[in-house]
Amino acid sequence: MTDDLGAKLALLTDERPEPADPAAPIRSRIKSRQLRRRTAAAVCAAAAAIAVVVAGSVIGSIKSAEPGVARPSPSPSQGSQNLDFRYTPLPQPWSDEPAFTTQQSDALKYAPAFYVTDGSIPNEHWAVASYYSDGCLVITDEGPAKSFGGAQGCFYENWQPDQRSQYKTVPAVIPNLGSPLNLTMVMGAVSAEARKVRITAGGKTYDTDAIGTPNSSRFRFFAVVVNAAESQVTAVTPLDAAGKVAPSPR
């Protein structure tokens, strides 16, 4: 009886094997979900990394478009947007006082600009500034009369080996003045070794400072108003710290 029962059970087992593990499909689905989640996380992380790189590139391009400021001796053809504001101050006399404000229309045209000197004539005040081109000056801060007409001049070219200075004369035009005055602006450039500039005009001598600014390591600048006509300016002589004639710009 026992043998028959064993044979029957063996036959039953061979023909009708045990059913599959009911938990196996569930485990398979769990693994599939886990794999999909890991894949999605990896894709998100990669997308985030790409977004960071792109954002960094955009920010970098924005920063690179920001205007900069002047080197000690930039090329006259350069604009202030392409300049890097690093410089070594020259010995006194020295000026790094900004000349224009962002509200002024000339700020973008000349900036960065620095005051060289200022003064007054009948009817108005005036000032002279060096601007981003190496060896250039502009008359600014004039009153409503604009007696000097906002004149400008550049002095970086055509220096001869024994030439001590380059300068420009600008006559003042003063309206509504009872008796005419011969007032002339004399402005220009001398070598970095100069400390003073001596101007002879109309039989008189005028001494003024030779000012260094961040816009040039080669030149110093000067400007003074003399009581003389343009034709009466006969000598412009730079003097070094010892009071001797300063050399030509190098």
Summary of the structure (lengths in Angstrom):
residues: 250
radius of gyration: 40.3
end to end distance: 126.0
largest distance: 151.7
contacts: 723
relative contact order: 0.13
helix: 26%
strand: 29%
